[in-house]
Amino acid sequence: SGSILAAQLLINSYDVAVFWSGGRHHAKRNSASGFCYVNDIVIAILELRKRYDRILYLDLDAHHGDAVEQAFFSTSSVLTLSIHRAEPGFF
C-alpha cells in the first residue's frame, strides 16, 4: 500500500511523505466497516513504530477514525486525534 511505502520512506530518509489515496480508517481487526476492509493506517503506524517511540496520528476527515483509535487505545505510544463532522446518525 502507498501508506506503508510512505511510512518506510519516513523511516529511511524522507522528512515528509504523503499518500493521498490512503486512509481506510474504519476497517477493524476482524471486520470490514465503512467501505474499508484493510486498515492501511494501522499497518503504516506499526511500521513507523519500528523506528519511532511515539506517533501522533492526526485524522482530518468527515468521519471519525474509529478503528485506528480502537487499535491503539491501550498504548501510550500512539496518540490519535480525529477532527471530523459530529452529528447524530453520521458515521
N, CA, C and O atoms as a MOPAC input file, in Angstrom:
PM7 MOZYME 1SCF
protein

 N      0.83000 1    -1.18700 1     0.00000 1
 C      0.00000 1     0.00000 1     0.00000 1
 C      0.86800 1     1.24100 1     0.00000 1
 O      2.00800 1     1.20100 1     0.46500 1
 N      0.36000 1     2.31400 1    -0.50100 1
 C      1.08600 1     3.57800 1    -0.51800 1
 C      1.33100 1     4.13100 1     0.87800 1
 O      2.34200 1     4.79300 1     1.11200 1
 N      0.41900 1     3.86900 1     1.80700 1
 C      0.60400 1     4.33000 1     3.18700 1
 C      1.80000 1     3.64000 1     3.82800 1
 O      2.56800 1     4.26800 1     4.55700 1
 N      1.95400 1     2.36700 1     3.56200 1
 C      3.08500 1     1.61700 1     4.11100 1
 C      4.38000 1     2.08200 1     3.45700 1
 O      5.40000 1     2.21900 1     4.13300 1
 N      4.35000 1     2.32300 1     2.16200 1
 C      5.52400 1     2.86300 1     1.46600 1
 C      5.90100 1     4.22700 1     2.04200 1
 O      7.08100 1     4.49800 1     2.26200 1
 N      4.91900 1     5.07900 1     2.28500 1
 C      5.18800 1     6.39300 1     2.87300 1
 C      5.85000 1     6.24100 1     4.24000 1
 O      6.78600 1     6.97500 1     4.55700 1
 N      5.37700 1     5.30000 1     5.04800 1
 C      5.98900 1     5.04800 1     6.35900 1
 C      7.43500 1     4.59600 1     6.20100 1
 O      8.31500 1     5.04800 1     6.93500 1
 N      7.67800 1     3.71500 1     5.25700 1
 C      9.04100 1     3.22700 1     5.02400 1
 C      9.96200 1     4.34700 1     4.54600 1
 O     11.12700 1     4.39400 1     4.93900 1
 N      9.45900 1     5.24100 1     3.71000 1
 C     10.25800 1     6.38100 1     3.26300 1
 C     10.62000 1     7.28600 1     4.43500 1
 O     11.74600 1     7.77500 1     4.51800 1
 N      9.67800 1     7.50700 1     5.33000 1
 C      9.95000 1     8.32400 1     6.51300 1
 C     11.00700 1     7.67300 1     7.40500 1
 O     11.85800 1     8.35800 1     7.97300 1
 N     10.94700 1     6.37300 1     7.52100 1
 C     11.91500 1     5.64100 1     8.35200 1
 C     13.31300 1     5.73100 1     7.75000 1
 O     14.29800 1     5.86600 1     8.47600 1
 N     13.40000 1     5.65700 1     6.44000 1
 C     14.70500 1     5.55600 1     5.78900 1
 C     15.38200 1     6.87500 1     5.45500 1
 O     16.60500 1     6.97000 1     5.55800 1
 N     14.62200 1     7.90600 1     5.05500 1
 C     15.34800 1     9.12200 1     4.69000 1
 C     14.49200 1    10.36000 1     4.46400 1
 O     15.02100 1    11.46900 1     4.53200 1
 N     13.22800 1    10.22900 1     4.20700 1
 C     12.39600 1    11.38700 1     3.86100 1
 C     11.92600 1    12.12600 1     5.11100 1
 O     11.73200 1    11.52500 1     6.16700 1
 N     11.74600 1    13.43800 1     4.97300 1
 C     11.18800 1    14.24500 1     6.05700 1
 C      9.66400 1    14.29300 1     5.99600 1
 O      8.99500 1    14.41900 1     7.02100 1
 N      9.12500 1    14.19000 1     4.77600 1
 C      7.68100 1    14.25400 1     4.56500 1
 C      7.29900 1    13.21100 1     3.52600 1
 O      7.98500 1    13.04900 1     2.51600 1
 N      6.20800 1    12.51000 1     3.77500 1
 C      5.67500 1    11.55100 1     2.80000 1
 C      4.15400 1    11.58000 1     2.90300 1
 O      3.60200 1    11.48900 1     3.99900 1
 N      3.48100 1    11.70500 1     1.76900 1
 C      2.02500 1    11.77200 1     1.73900 1
 C      1.51600 1    10.76400 1     0.72200 1
 O      2.04800 1    10.65300 1    -0.38300 1
 N      0.48700 1    10.03900 1     1.10500 1
 C     -0.20800 1     9.15000 1     0.17900 1
 C     -1.68700 1     9.52400 1     0.23400 1
 O     -2.40100 1     9.12900 1     1.15600 1
 N     -2.13300 1    10.27400 1    -0.74300 1
 C     -3.47500 1    10.84300 1    -0.72800 1
 C     -4.58800 1     9.80500 1    -0.83100 1
 O     -5.71100 1    10.07800 1    -0.40600 1
 N     -4.32000 1     8.65600 1    -1.36700 1
 C     -5.37700 1     7.65000 1    -1.53800 1
 C     -5.51700 1     6.72200 1    -0.33800 1
 O     -6.37700 1     5.84100 1    -0.33900 1
 N     -4.70000 1     6.90100 1     0.66900 1
 C     -4.77400 1     6.03900 1     1.85500 1
 C     -5.86200 1     6.50500 1     2.80100 1
 O     -6.66000 1     7.38700 1     2.48300 1
 N     -5.87300 1     5.90000 1     3.95200 1
 C     -6.79600 1     6.32800 1     4.99300 1
 C     -8.03100 1     5.47400 1     5.14300 1
 O     -9.12500 1     5.99400 1     5.36400 1
 N     -7.87500 1     4.18700 1     5.02800 1
 C     -9.00400 1     3.26400 1     5.22700 1
 C     -9.17700 1     3.02900 1     6.72100 1
 O     -8.97800 1     1.92400 1     7.22600 1
 N     -9.55700 1     4.11200 1     7.41800 1
 C     -9.50700 1     4.12300 1     8.86700 1
 C    -10.69700 1     3.49100 1     9.58700 1
 O    -10.77800 1     3.57500 1    10.81200 1
 N    -11.61300 1     2.86800 1     8.86800 1
 C    -12.76000 1     2.22100 1     9.51400 1
 C    -12.60100 1     0.71100 1     9.64200 1
 O    -13.29800 1     0.08800 1    10.44400 1
 N    -11.70700 1     0.11400 1     8.87500 1
 C    -11.54800 1    -1.34500 1     8.92700 1
 C    -11.02900 1    -1.77100 1    10.28600 1
 O    -10.04500 1    -1.23300 1    10.79300 1
 N    -11.70300 1    -2.73700 1    10.86000 1
 C    -11.32400 1    -3.23500 1    12.17700 1
 C    -10.51200 1    -4.52100 1    12.03600 1
 O    -10.39900 1    -5.08700 1    10.94900 1
 N     -9.96000 1    -4.96000 1    13.13600 1
 C     -9.09600 1    -6.14900 1    13.11700 1
 C     -9.79800 1    -7.37300 1    12.51500 1
 O     -9.19500 1    -8.13800 1    11.76300 1
 N    -11.07200 1    -7.54300 1    12.85700 1
 C    -11.78900 1    -8.75000 1    12.43200 1
 C    -12.96800 1    -8.48700 1    11.50300 1
 O    -13.73800 1    -9.40200 1    11.21100 1
 N    -13.11800 1    -7.25200 1    11.03600 1
 C    -14.27600 1    -6.98900 1    10.17100 1
 C    -14.07600 1    -5.73300 1     9.32500 1
 O    -13.36900 1    -4.79900 1     9.70200 1
 N    -14.71500 1    -5.75500 1     8.19200 1
 C    -14.73300 1    -4.57400 1     7.32700 1
 C    -15.77400 1    -3.60200 1     7.87200 1
 O    -16.72800 1    -3.99800 1     8.54300 1
 N    -15.57000 1    -2.32800 1     7.57000 1
 C    -16.51900 1    -1.31400 1     8.02900 1
 C    -16.34700 1    -0.06400 1     7.17700 1
 O    -15.23200 1     0.27200 1     6.77800 1
 N    -17.43900 1     0.61500 1     6.90000 1
 C    -17.38900 1     1.88300 1     6.17500 1
 C    -16.63800 1     1.81900 1     4.85900 1
 O    -15.85400 1     2.72000 1     4.56100 1
 N    -16.85200 1     0.78400 1     4.06500 1
 C    -16.19300 1     0.57200 1     2.77600 1
 C    -14.70100 1     0.24600 1     2.90500 1
 O    -13.99400 1     0.22100 1     1.89800 1
 N    -14.21400 1    -0.00100 1     4.11300 1
 C    -12.79800 1    -0.29700 1     4.34500 1
 C    -12.66000 1    -1.75500 1     4.77900 1
 O    -13.36300 1    -2.20200 1     5.68600 1
 N    -11.76600 1    -2.48700 1     4.14200 1
 C    -11.56300 1    -3.87800 1     4.54400 1
 C    -10.14800 1    -4.14400 1     5.04200 1
 O     -9.91200 1    -5.17200 1     5.67600 1
 N     -9.21100 1    -3.26000 1     4.77800 1
 C     -7.85600 1    -3.33800 1     5.32600 1
 C     -7.50000 1    -1.95000 1     5.84300 1
 O     -7.63300 1    -0.96200 1     5.12200 1
 N     -7.05000 1    -1.87700 1     7.08800 1
 C     -6.73500 1    -0.57700 1     7.68200 1
 C     -5.27000 1    -0.25300 1     7.43000 1
 O     -4.40300 1    -0.57700 1     8.24200 1
 N     -5.00300 1     0.38700 1     6.29900 1
 C     -3.62400 1     0.71800 1     5.91800 1
 C     -2.96700 1     1.67000 1     6.90800 1
 O     -1.74500 1     1.66300 1     7.05900 1
 N     -3.76100 1     2.48000 1     7.57600 1
 C     -3.21400 1     3.42400 1     8.54900 1
 C     -2.60900 1     2.67500 1     9.73300 1
 O     -1.49600 1     2.99000 1    10.15600 1
 N     -3.31600 1     1.70100 1    10.26600 1
 C     -2.79600 1     0.91700 1    11.38700 1
 C     -1.49800 1     0.21200 1    10.98300 1
 O     -0.53300 1     0.20100 1    11.74700 1
 N     -1.47400 1    -0.36400 1     9.80600 1
 C     -0.26500 1    -1.06300 1     9.34200 1
 C      0.89100 1    -0.08200 1     9.17800 1
 O      2.02300 1    -0.40100 1     9.54000 1
 N      0.62300 1     1.09900 1     8.64100 1
 C      1.67100 1     2.11300 1     8.47800 1
 C      2.19200 1     2.59200 1     9.84000 1
 O      3.39500 1     2.79800 1    10.00300 1
 N      1.30600 1     2.76600 1    10.80200 1
 C      1.74300 1     3.17800 1    12.13700 1
 C      2.59800 1     2.08900 1    12.77500 1
 O      3.60500 1     2.39100 1    13.41500 1
 N      2.21500 1     0.84300 1    12.60900 1
 C      3.04100 1    -0.26200 1    13.13900 1
 C      4.42100 1    -0.25600 1    12.49200 1
 O      5.41700 1    -0.55200 1    13.15200 1
 N      4.48300 1     0.07500 1    11.21900 1
 C      5.76900 1     0.18200 1    10.52200 1
 C      6.59600 1     1.32900 1    11.11800 1
 O      7.79100 1     1.16600 1    11.36500 1
 N      5.97100 1     2.47200 1    11.34600 1
 C      6.66500 1     3.62200 1    11.92600 1
 C      7.16200 1     3.33100 1    13.34600 1
 O      8.19500 1     3.85300 1    13.76500 1
 N      6.42900 1     2.50200 1    14.07700 1
 C      6.82900 1     2.15400 1    15.44000 1
 C      8.15200 1     1.38400 1    15.48600 1
 O      8.77900 1     1.29900 1    16.54200 1
 N      8.57300 1     0.83300 1    14.37000 1
 C      9.87000 1     0.14600 1    14.31400 1
 C     11.02300 1     1.11300 1    14.55800 1
 O     12.09700 1     0.71000 1    15.00400 1
 N     10.79500 1     2.39300 1    14.26100 1
 C     11.85300 1     3.39500 1    14.42500 1
 C     11.51900 1     4.45800 1    15.46800 1
 O     12.39600 1     4.90100 1    16.20900 1
 N     10.26800 1     4.86300 1    15.52600 1
 C      9.87300 1     5.97100 1    16.39900 1
 C      9.15000 1     5.44900 1    17.63600 1
 O      8.29400 1     4.56900 1    17.54900 1
 N      9.51100 1     6.00900 1    18.78600 1
 C      8.90900 1     5.57500 1    20.04200 1
 C      7.48300 1     6.06600 1    20.21300 1
 O      6.64800 1     5.38600 1    20.81000 1
 N      7.20800 1     7.25500 1    19.68200 1
 C      5.87700 1     7.83500 1    19.83000 1
 C      5.36900 1     8.34900 1    18.49000 1
 O      6.12100 1     8.91600 1    17.69700 1
 N      4.09000 1     8.14300 1    18.25700 1
 C      3.45000 1     8.54000 1    16.99500 1
 C      2.21200 1     9.37300 1    17.31800 1
 O      1.44400 1     9.04000 1    18.22000 1
 N      2.03000 1    10.46200 1    16.56900 1
 C      0.78600 1    11.22500 1    16.60000 1
 C      0.07300 1    10.95900 1    15.28800 1
 O      0.60900 1    11.24400 1    14.21700 1
 N     -1.13000 1    10.41400 1    15.36600 1
 C     -1.95100 1    10.19000 1    14.18100 1
 C     -3.03300 1    11.26700 1    14.16500 1
 O     -3.90200 1    11.29100 1    15.03700 1
 N     -2.97900 1    12.15200 1    13.17800 1
 C     -3.95200 1    13.21900 1    13.02400 1
 C     -4.88200 1    12.86200 1    11.86600 1
 O     -4.43800 1    12.75000 1    10.72400 1
 N     -6.14600 1    12.68600 1    12.15500 1
 C     -7.14300 1    12.28900 1    11.16700 1
 C     -8.03100 1    13.48000 1    10.85900 1
 O     -8.83900 1    13.88900 1    11.69300 1
 N     -7.88600 1    14.04000 1     9.66500 1
 C     -8.71900 1    15.15400 1     9.20300 1
 C     -9.65500 1    14.60900 1     8.13100 1
 O     -9.26300 1    14.44400 1     6.97600 1
 N    -10.87500 1    14.33700 1     8.51700 1
 C    -11.79600 1    13.64400 1     7.61600 1
 C    -13.22400 1    13.97000 1     8.05100 1
 O    -13.44800 1    14.44400 1     9.16500 1
 N    -14.16000 1    13.71900 1     7.18800 1
 C    -15.56500 1    13.92100 1     7.54600 1
 C    -16.01700 1    12.91700 1     8.61100 1
 O    -16.94400 1    13.18500 1     9.37500 1
 N    -15.34900 1    11.75400 1     8.65100 1
 C    -15.73500 1    10.69000 1     9.57200 1
 C    -14.65700 1    10.44700 1    10.62400 1
 O    -13.46800 1    10.64000 1    10.37300 1
 N    -15.09000 1    10.02700 1    11.78200 1
 C    -14.18700 1     9.68900 1    12.88000 1
 C    -13.30500 1     8.49500 1    12.49600 1
 O    -13.79900 1     7.51600 1    11.93700 1
 N    -12.01200 1     8.57100 1    12.79200 1
 C    -11.08700 1     7.46400 1    12.52800 1
 C    -11.19800 1     6.41000 1    13.61300 1
 O    -10.24300 1     6.15700 1    14.34700 1
 N    -12.36200 1     5.80300 1    13.71000 1
 C    -12.70700 1     4.93000 1    14.82500 1
 C    -11.81500 1     3.70600 1    14.98300 1
 O    -11.39400 1     3.39200 1    16.09600 1
 N    -11.52300 1     3.02300 1    13.90500 1
 C    -10.76000 1     1.77600 1    14.02500 1
 C     -9.29000 1     2.03200 1    14.35200 1
 O     -8.66200 1     1.21100 1    15.02100 1
 N     -8.73300 1     3.14400 1    13.90000 1
 C     -7.35000 1     3.48400 1    14.26800 1
 C     -7.30600 1     3.78000 1    15.76000 1
 O     -6.40800 1     3.32100 1    16.46600 1
 N     -8.27700 1     4.54800 1    16.23300 1
 C     -8.35700 1     4.84700 1    17.66400 1
 C     -8.47000 1     3.55800 1    18.47800 1
 O     -7.78500 1     3.39600 1    19.48800 1
 N     -9.33200 1     2.64400 1    18.03900 1
 C     -9.50800 1     1.37900 1    18.75700 1
 C     -8.23300 1     0.54100 1    18.75300 1
 O     -7.91100 1    -0.10900 1    19.74700 1
 N     -7.52000 1     0.55400 1    17.65300 1
 C     -6.30600 1    -0.26600 1    17.53900 1
 C     -5.23000 1     0.15300 1    18.52600 1
 O     -4.46100 1    -0.68500 1    18.99700 1
 N     -5.16600 1     1.44200 1    18.84500 1
 C     -4.09200 1     1.95100 1    19.70300 1
 C     -4.60200 1     2.50800 1    21.03300 1
 O     -3.87400 1     3.21600 1    21.73000 1
 N     -5.82600 1     2.19600 1    21.37900 1
 C     -6.44600 1     2.73300 1    22.58300 1
 C     -5.67300 1     2.38800 1    23.85500 1
 O     -5.60800 1     3.20200 1    24.77600 1
 N     -5.09300 1     1.20300 1    23.91500 1
 C     -4.45300 1     0.74100 1    25.15000 1
 C     -2.94500 1     1.01500 1    25.21000 1
 O     -2.26600 1     0.51200 1    26.10700 1
 N     -2.42000 1     1.79300 1    24.28300 1
 C     -0.99000 1     2.10300 1    24.30400 1
 C     -0.76700 1     3.60500 1    24.45100 1
 O     -1.55000 1     4.41200 1    23.95000 1
 N      0.29500 1     3.96200 1    25.13400 1
 C      0.63000 1     5.37900 1    25.25400 1
 C      1.62500 1     5.80700 1    24.17900 1
 O      2.03600 1     6.96700 1    24.15100 1
 N      2.01400 1     4.90000 1    23.30300 1
 C      2.99600 1     5.22300 1    22.26400 1
 C      2.36900 1     5.81300 1    20.99900 1
 O      3.07400 1     6.36100 1    20.15200 1
 N      1.04200 1     5.69900 1    20.87100 1
 C      0.34600 1     6.25600 1    19.70500 1
 C     -0.81200 1     7.11100 1    20.20600 1
 O     -1.70700 1     6.62200 1    20.89500 1
 N     -0.78400 1     8.38900 1    19.85100 1
 C     -1.86700 1     9.30500 1    20.18600 1
 C     -2.68000 1     9.53900 1    18.92200 1
 O     -2.13200 1     9.93700 1    17.89400 1
 N     -3.97600 1     9.29500 1    18.99300 1
 C     -4.83800 1     9.54000 1    17.83800 1
 C     -5.68000 1    10.77700 1    18.10300 1
 O     -6.24400 1    10.93900 1    19.18600 1
 N     -5.75900 1    11.64100 1    17.10800 1
 C     -6.56900 1    12.85000 1    17.17600 1
 C     -7.40900 1    12.90700 1    15.90400 1
 O     -6.87600 1    13.04800 1    14.80400 1
 N     -8.71400 1    12.79900 1    16.06300 1
 C     -9.62500 1    12.77500 1    14.92200 1
 C    -10.46900 1    14.04500 1    14.93000 1
 O    -11.21600 1    14.30500 1    15.87200 1
 N    -10.33700 1    14.82500 1    13.86900 1
 C    -11.15500 1    16.02700 1    13.69000 1
 C    -12.12600 1    15.70500 1    12.55900 1
 O    -11.72400 1    15.51300 1    11.41200 1
 N    -13.40400 1    15.64900 1    12.90300 1
 C    -14.39600 1    15.16100 1    11.94800 1
 C    -15.74500 1    15.81000 1    12.18800 1
 O    -15.93600 1    16.55000 1    13.15300 1
 N    -16.65500 1    15.52800 1    11.31300 1
 C    -18.03100 1    16.00900 1    11.44500 1
 C    -18.71400 1    15.18200 1    12.53300 1
 O    -18.65700 1    13.95200 1    12.50800 1
 N    -19.34000 1    15.83400 1    13.46000 1
 C    -20.05200 1    15.15500 1    14.53200 1
 C    -21.52100 1    15.53600 1    14.46900 1
 O    -21.88800 1    16.69400 1    14.67200 1
 N    -22.34900 1    14.54900 1    14.18500 1
 C    -23.77100 1    14.79400 1    14.03700 1
 C    -24.49400 1    13.46200 1    14.26100 1
 O    -24.01700 1    12.43500 1    13.77800 1
 N    -25.61300 1    13.43800 1    14.96600 1
 C    -26.33800 1    12.18500 1    15.16900 1
 C    -26.66000 1    11.49700 1    13.83300 1
 O    -27.14600 1    12.12800 1    12.89400 1
 N    -26.37900 1    10.20500 1    13.77300 1
 C    -26.65900 1     9.43600 1    12.57200 1
 C    -25.59300 1     9.48800 1    11.50800 1
 O    -25.70400 1     8.81100 1    10.48600 1
 N    -24.55100 1    10.28500 1    11.73100 1
 C    -23.45100 1    10.38400 1    10.75800 1
 C    -22.37400 1     9.40100 1    11.16400 1
 O    -22.02700 1     9.33700 1    12.34300 1
 N    -21.83200 1     8.63200 1    10.23200 1
 C    -20.89600 1     7.51700 1    10.51600 1
 C    -19.82500 1     7.89900 1    11.50200 1
 O    -18.97300 1     7.07600 1    11.83700 1

